[in-house]
Amino acid sequence: VVLGNKVISHLMLTEPAPLAANQDDSTNDSSLRTLLTLCDLLNRELLVLIGWAKQIPGFSGLSLVDQMSLLQSGWMEALLVGVAWRSQGAPREELVFAGNLRLDEAQCRATGLADLYEALRHLTAKYEAMKLSPEEVVTLKAMALANSDADPVDCPDSVQQFQDGLHEALQDLEATRRDQNRAGRILMSLPLLRQTADRAVQNFLRLHRGRRVALHKLLLEMLDAK
Amino acid sequence: KEKHKILHQLLQNSTSPVDL
């Protein structure tokens, strides 16, 4: 696919197709309906993400404990890369969670997701300004997971190798660009992603506790791990 | 492990159905 880098070709090939939202119809409250629809989508995205992670070169070689730790700390970052990428150029600055689930600022506020909206628009604007390529996006997503700073690490050397493999892939990818600062700029966008994901997790936990929104088991388990 | 059993099951590629 790209420059002969096998890792990135593999990431491009295994990138999951976007999911569609299943409209919730269990309540007449439209903001609650939106929230439940979003939570159902996130739960299914998580399932797909776990399957995707297993296919990242090097991931399956990690101990089961490290695989779990990386996913538990990095899942929201990996999911938000996709949302921010899809939301680029969206009319009315919507967040595009799925092709059929686009929420503008007012809808997010009504749903209790004002904080998530603000954080994700900031991230989206950053990615938009960077003009990321699809290859860079899949690499960024894998790096976010590999770099999730899970603690404690079971086999530090294996995790380091996993990270190094992805870093090399990024360097390979950027080697042909004229812009020598490109790889560094992509790495420097990771803190904002971490910060955005933290705010997203806090927002969902607040809604779960405050509005007593029932969450799917997998989503709840992953939020709890935070 | 007990607390994170769904993730654990999914990573182990368990053939038993996972209750999501």
Interface residues (C-beta under 8 A of the other chain):
Chain A: N43 L47 I50 G51 K54 L64 Q67 M68 L71 Q72 H216 K217 L218 E221 M222 D224 A225
Chain B: K3 H4 K5 I6 L7 H8 L10 L11 Q12 D19 L20
